[in-house]
Amino acid sequence: MEKHNSKTGWLEELLRLHNQIKITPSKKDLDDLLKNLIQAFPTGCFCPPNPSADTITQLQVTFDALLLWSTSAPIPSDLKIQLQDTVHDVKTKLEASSFSCCDTLQSLQASLRALTMIVNKMGLLNLLQKVKLLGLLQELQAIITQSFSCLTCEKEPEQFAYVANSGSDTVSVIDISSNTVVATVPVEVAPHGIAVTPDETFVYVANTSSNTVSVIDTSSNTVVATVPVENTPFDVVVTPDGQFAYVTNAGSATVSVIDTSSNTVTATVPVGSAPHGIAITPDGQFAYITNFGSANMSIIDIPSNTVTTTVSVGVGPFNVAITPDGQFAYITNLVSSNVSVIDISSGAVVATILVGAGPINVAITPDGQFAYVANNFTNNVSVIDTSSNTVTATIAVGSLPTGIAITPDGQFAYIANLSSATVSVIDTFSNTVTATVPVGNGPFDITIQ
């Protein structure tokens, strides 16, 4: 079979298969293709040893048929492209001169994720059809999982989400790979804000009712330090160099600066009324603080720890996120139900975006293309296209979504739902909820390692 070593070759094959529809009108249904995939795998382990030529051929033929199916499948174009990309990747792995079982299985698993998303989005399916297709996909997943167990594949670095449970005085640790809670760490009273250090070794937790910050060692998931700060610490962020943690104290209208090497407060900076959220520019030069009580933002010059600018925003500014390029700050205004966009170079508000009711938190994708906003009063998440500053999607989640964080690869957004004691996991490609994880009571904020 011809190898596809360039994007041009890949597009040419796709066009050939699309034209083939005219002479092959009776393409196989998706359930037949999934059954063929199941039958293509040998009993027991896929490898070692490497799969037989017959197994490789059967998989190639089935993935060719799957590609043909995708050209006219009743699914959105973005899902078609995603499926076609994963099929291309599988075919490339199968045809590689130096065959890698681990790489091939990982590509097969990616194709299953794409197919699962497609089945969940196919509106023409009735419930029985959807259940049947999902059952076949689960059977395929079991085969791939068993095949992985036969090998020693290099694992991707583990990633965890840390959830501050304000109602149970704990932090839940979620394994991102399985979306299960693997540890629960007791902290002090009413943890709200939470942040992980850039080297992923420590998590800082602002305990609102005990006026302290707990420091968790991520290797042992134990508290290794407790730092007294001022009244009602609400949010916390760590500088890009990991040297300092900045904590907003809503009850004393200040920001505490913690030296992370000694876990002591080295500075206290007066800001506006009831400071809540905080974010630091990627260059580590400025901290942006939302002052909930004074409808403005304080901008702290980090080298001098002094407020250099105050910018008026909407009513009840609650939280803030800064784009990865450091050009814009997005501020959620809880009371006025909108998002203010500040041009960091000029300090001016350049856009005001209407979102759901009670926007309380915001996170921006690593590529800077989208801002995800948790709307506390309408139990949903607004997705803002940062190029146009317009809302392009609205996603229903749990009750009282409050915290939000996005995985480093940008593939998933994790939403802490305060009232339902859960975390919703959003696939950012399809903007659908793909998992719901039970955590402690009153999950308020979340950070991802």
C-alpha positions in Angstrom: 0.0 0.0 0.0 1.3 3.5 -0.9 2.7 5.4 2.0 1.5 9.0 2.6 4.6 11.0 3.5 3.1 14.4 2.9 -0.1 16.3 3.5 -0.6 16.5 -0.3 -0.5 12.8 -0.6 -3.0 12.4 2.2 -5.4 14.9 0.6 -5.1 13.1 -2.7 -6.1 9.8 -1.1 -9.0 11.5 0.6 -10.2 12.9 -2.7 -9.8 9.4 -4.3 -11.9 7.8 -1.6 -14.5 10.5 -1.8 -14.8 10.0 -5.6 -15.1 6.2 -4.9 -18.5 6.8 -3.3 -20.0 7.2 -6.8 -19.0 3.6 -7.7 -19.4 2.1 -4.2 -22.8 3.4 -3.0 -23.3 0.6 -0.5 -20.5 1.6 1.9 -20.5 -0.3 5.2 -22.3 1.1 8.2 -20.3 2.2 11.2 -21.3 -0.8 13.3 -20.0 -3.2 10.6 -16.7 -1.3 10.5 -16.4 -1.5 14.3 -17.1 -5.3 14.1 -14.4 -5.7 11.4 -11.9 -3.9 13.6 -12.7 -6.2 16.5 -12.3 -9.2 14.3 -9.0 -7.9 12.9 -7.3 -8.1 16.3 -5.7 -11.5 17.2 -6.9 -13.4 20.3 -4.7 -12.4 23.2 -2.0 -9.8 22.7 -1.7 -7.6 19.6 2.1 -7.8 20.2 4.7 -9.0 21.0 5.6 -10.4 18.7 4.7 -7.9 16.0 1.3 -8.5 14.5 1.1 -10.8 11.5 1.0 -9.4 7.9 -2.6 -10.6 7.8 -3.6 -8.6 10.9 -1.9 -5.5 9.5 -3.7 -6.0 6.1 -7.1 -6.4 7.8 -6.6 -3.3 9.9 -5.5 -1.3 6.8 -8.5 -2.4 4.8 -10.9 -1.6 7.7 -9.3 1.9 8.2 -9.6 2.6 4.5 -13.3 1.7 4.7 -13.6 3.9 7.8 -12.0 6.8 5.9 -14.5 6.2 3.1 -17.4 6.2 5.6 -16.2 9.5 7.0 -16.4 11.3 3.7 -20.2 11.3 3.8 -21.0 10.5 7.4 -23.8 12.7 9.0 -21.4 14.4 11.4 -20.0 18.0 11.7 -17.1 18.8 9.5 -14.8 19.4 12.4 -15.4 15.9 13.7 -14.8 14.5 10.2 -11.4 16.2 10.0 -10.5 14.9 13.5 -11.5 11.4 12.5 -9.6 11.6 9.2 -6.5 12.8 11.0 -6.6 9.9 13.4 -7.1 7.4 10.6 -4.2 8.9 8.7 -2.0 8.6 11.8 -3.0 4.9 12.4 -2.3 4.1 8.7 1.1 5.8 8.9 2.0 3.7 12.0 0.8 0.5 10.4 2.9 1.2 7.3 6.0 2.4 9.0 9.2 0.6 8.0 10.2 0.4 11.7 7.0 -0.8 13.3 6.3 0.4 16.9 3.6 -1.5 18.7 3.3 1.1 21.5 2.9 4.0 19.0 0.4 2.0 16.9 -1.7 1.2 20.0 -1.7 4.9 21.1 -2.8 5.9 17.6 -5.6 3.3 17.7 -6.7 4.6 21.1 -6.8 8.2 19.7 -9.1 6.9 16.9 -11.4 5.3 19.4 -11.7 8.6 21.3 -12.6 10.4 18.0 -15.2 7.7 17.2 -16.7 7.9 20.7 -17.1 11.6 20.3 -18.7 11.1 16.9 -21.2 8.5 18.2 -22.2 10.9 21.0 -22.8 13.7 18.5 -24.6 11.8 15.7 -28.1 13.2 16.0 -29.7 10.7 13.6 -29.1 7.8 15.9 -31.8 6.4 18.2 -31.0 5.4 21.7 -30.7 1.7 20.8 -28.3 2.4 17.9 -26.1 4.7 20.1 -25.9 2.1 22.9 -24.9 -0.6 20.4 -22.2 1.5 18.8 -20.8 2.6 22.2 -20.8 -1.1 23.3 -18.7 -2.0 20.3 -16.3 0.9 21.1 -16.0 -0.3 24.7 -15.2 -3.8 23.4 -12.4 -2.3 21.2 -11.1 -0.3 24.1 -10.9 -3.5 26.2 -8.8 -5.1 23.4 -6.4 -2.2 23.3 -6.2 -2.0 27.1 -5.3 -5.7 27.2 -2.8 -5.2 24.4 -1.1 -2.4 26.4 -0.9 -4.8 29.4 1.3 -7.1 27.3 3.8 -4.3 26.7 6.1 -2.0 28.5 5.3 1.3 26.8 6.8 4.6 27.9 4.1 6.3 29.8 3.2 10.0 29.3 4.0 12.1 32.3 1.2 11.9 34.9 -1.0 14.9 35.3 -3.3 15.8 38.1 -6.0 18.3 38.9 -6.2 19.7 42.4 -9.6 20.8 43.6 -10.1 23.1 46.6 -13.3 21.8 48.4 -14.5 24.7 50.5 -17.2 22.7 52.2 -15.1 19.8 53.4 -11.8 21.5 54.1 -9.9 19.2 51.7 -8.2 19.1 48.4 -9.2 16.4 45.9 -6.5 15.1 43.6 -7.8 13.9 40.2 -5.7 11.7 37.9 -6.3 13.3 34.5 -5.7 10.1 32.6 -8.6 8.2 34.3 -10.6 11.1 35.8 -10.7 9.5 39.2 -9.9 10.9 42.6 -6.6 9.3 43.8 -6.0 11.3 47.0 -7.8 13.6 49.4 -5.7 16.0 51.3 -7.0 17.7 54.5 -6.2 21.4 54.7 -7.5 24.2 56.9 -10.9 25.9 57.0 -12.8 26.8 53.7 -10.1 26.4 51.0 -10.9 28.6 48.0 -8.1 29.6 45.7 -5.5 27.0 44.6 -2.4 27.1 42.5 0.5 24.8 41.5 4.1 25.9 41.2 5.6 25.9 37.7 7.9 22.9 38.6 4.7 21.1 39.8 6.3 20.2 43.2 3.9 22.2 45.4 0.3 23.3 45.5 -0.7 26.5 47.4 -4.2 26.7 48.9 -5.8 29.8 50.3 -7.9 28.9 53.4 -10.5 31.7 53.5 -11.9 31.1 57.1 -8.6 30.3 58.8 -6.5 33.1 57.3 -3.8 30.8 56.2 -2.2 29.2 53.1 -1.6 25.5 53.1 1.4 24.2 51.1 1.0 20.7 49.7 3.9 18.5 48.5 2.7 16.9 45.3 5.0 13.9 45.6 3.4 12.8 48.9 0.1 14.7 48.8 0.6 16.0 52.3 0.7 19.5 53.8 4.3 20.5 54.5 3.7 24.1 55.6 1.0 26.5 56.7 1.6 30.2 56.2 -0.4 32.8 58.2 -1.6 35.7 55.9 -4.2 38.5 56.4 -8.0 38.4 56.6 -10.0 36.1 54.3 -7.4 34.9 51.8 -9.3 34.2 48.7 -7.1 33.4 45.7 -3.5 32.5 45.1 -1.1 32.5 42.1 2.5 31.6 41.8 5.0 33.7 39.7 6.4 32.1 36.5 9.8 31.7 38.1 8.2 29.9 41.1 9.8 32.2 43.7 6.7 33.9 45.1 3.1 33.2 45.7 0.7 36.1 45.7 -2.5 35.9 47.8 -5.5 38.2 47.7 -6.9 38.9 51.2 -10.6 39.9 50.6 -11.1 40.9 54.2 -8.2 43.3 54.6 -7.9 44.7 51.0 -4.4 43.5 50.6 -2.2 41.1 48.8 0.3 38.9 50.7 3.5 38.0 49.0 4.9 34.6 50.1 8.6 33.7 49.5 8.2 30.0 48.4 11.7 29.1 49.4 11.0 29.9 53.1 7.2 30.0 53.0 7.1 33.3 54.8 5.3 36.5 54.0 7.8 39.1 52.7 5.5 41.9 51.6 1.9 43.1 52.0 0.5 45.3 49.3 -2.7 47.4 49.8 -5.1 47.2 46.9 -8.8 47.9 46.3 -11.9 46.8 48.2 -12.5 43.0 48.6 -9.8 41.7 46.3 -10.7 38.3 44.8 -9.0 37.0 41.7 -5.4 37.4 40.7 -3.2 36.6 37.6 0.4 37.3 36.7 1.7 38.3 33.3 3.8 35.6 31.5 6.9 37.8 31.9 6.4 37.9 35.7 6.4 41.7 35.8 2.8 42.5 36.8 0.0 41.0 39.0 -3.6 41.8 38.0 -6.0 41.8 41.0 -9.8 42.0 40.7 -11.3 44.2 43.4 -14.8 42.9 43.9 -16.0 45.7 46.1 -14.6 48.7 44.1 -15.4 47.6 40.5 -11.8 47.9 39.4 -8.5 46.2 39.0 -5.2 46.9 40.8 -2.0 46.3 38.8 1.0 45.5 41.0 4.5 46.0 39.7 6.1 42.8 41.0 9.8 44.0 41.3 8.7 46.8 43.6 5.4 45.3 45.0 3.6 48.6 44.5 0.3 49.3 42.7 1.1 51.3 39.6 -2.3 51.5 37.9 -6.0 51.0 38.7 -8.4 50.2 35.9 -12.2 50.5 36.1 -14.1 47.4 34.8 -17.6 45.9 35.2 -19.6 45.5 38.4 -18.3 42.8 40.8 -15.1 41.8 39.1 -14.4 38.3 40.4 -11.5 36.8 38.5 -9.0 37.3 35.8 -6.9 35.4 33.3 -4.1 36.7 31.0 -3.5 35.5 27.4 -0.3 33.5 27.0 1.2 36.2 24.8 0.7 38.7 27.6 -1.3 41.1 25.5 -4.8 40.9 27.1 -6.5 40.3 30.4 -10.0 38.9 30.6 -12.0 39.8 33.7 -15.2 38.1 34.8 -17.7 40.6 36.3 -20.1 38.6 38.5 -22.7 41.3 39.0 -22.9 42.8 35.5 -22.7 39.4 33.9 -20.1 40.3 31.4 -16.4 40.0 30.7 -14.0 43.0 30.4 -11.0 42.7 28.1 -8.0 44.9 29.0 -5.3 45.7 26.5 -2.2 45.3 28.8 0.0 47.6 26.8 -2.4 50.6 27.1 -4.3 49.6 30.2 -7.6 50.3 28.5 -10.7 48.2 28.3 -11.0 47.3 24.6 -14.1 45.0 24.7 -17.0 44.1 27.0 -18.5 40.7 26.3 -22.0 39.6 27.4 -21.9 36.0 28.7 -24.1 33.9 31.0 -25.4 35.2 34.4 -22.9 35.5 37.2 -19.6 34.9 35.4 -17.2 34.0 38.2 -14.0 32.5 36.7 -12.1 32.4 33.4 -9.3 30.3 31.9 -7.6 30.7 28.5 -6.4 27.9 26.3 -2.6 27.5 25.9 -2.8 28.7 22.3 -4.7 31.8 23.4 -7.5 31.3 20.9 -10.4 30.8 23.4 -11.4 31.9 26.9 -13.7 29.6 28.9 -15.9 31.4 31.4 -17.8 29.7 34.3 -21.2 31.2 34.7 -22.2 30.6 38.3 -25.9 31.5 38.1 -26.8 29.8 34.8 -24.8 26.6 35.4 -23.0 26.8 32.1 -19.7 27.8 30.5 -19.3 30.4 27.8 -16.6 29.9 25.2 -15.2 33.2 23.8 -13.2 33.4 20.6 -10.4 35.8 21.6 -9.8 36.9 18.0 -13.3 38.4 17.7 -14.3 38.5 21.4 -17.6 36.8 20.7 -19.2 33.9 22.4 -19.1 30.8 20.1 -20.4 28.1 22.4 -22.3 27.6 25.6 -21.9 24.3 27.5 -24.2 23.1 30.3 -22.2 21.8 33.3 -23.0 21.1 37.0 -24.7 23.3 39.6 -22.9 26.6 40.4 -19.8 26.2 38.3 -17.1 28.2 40.1 -13.6 27.1 39.3 -12.0 26.4 35.9 -8.7 25.2 34.6 -7.5 23.9 31.2 -5.0 21.1 30.7 -1.5 22.1 29.4 -2.2 20.5 26.0 -5.5 22.5 25.7 -7.6 19.4 25.1 -9.8 19.6 28.2 -11.3 22.2 30.5 -12.1 21.1 34.1 -14.9 22.9 35.9 -15.5 22.8 39.7 -19.2 22.8 40.4 -19.8 24.3 43.9 -23.3 23.0 44.6 -23.2 19.6 42.9 -19.8 18.6 44.4 -18.5 17.5 41.1 -16.0 18.4 38.4 -17.2 18.6 34.8 -14.6 17.7 32.1 -15.1 19.5 28.8 -13.5 18.3 25.6 -12.4 21.6 24.1 -12.5 20.2 20.5 -16.2 19.4 20.6 -17.2 21.6 23.5 -19.1 18.7 25.1 -18.9 17.3 28.7 -17.1 13.9 28.5 -16.8 13.1 32.2 -18.2 14.1 35.6 -16.0 13.5 38.6 -17.4 13.4 42.2 -15.1 15.3 44.6 -15.5 16.9 48.1 -18.2 19.3 49.3 -18.2 22.8 47.8 -15.5 22.5 45.2 -14.6 26.2 44.6 -11.4 26.3 42.6 -9.2 24.0 40.5 -5.6 23.9 39.2 -3.9 21.4 36.9 -0.4 20.1 37.3 
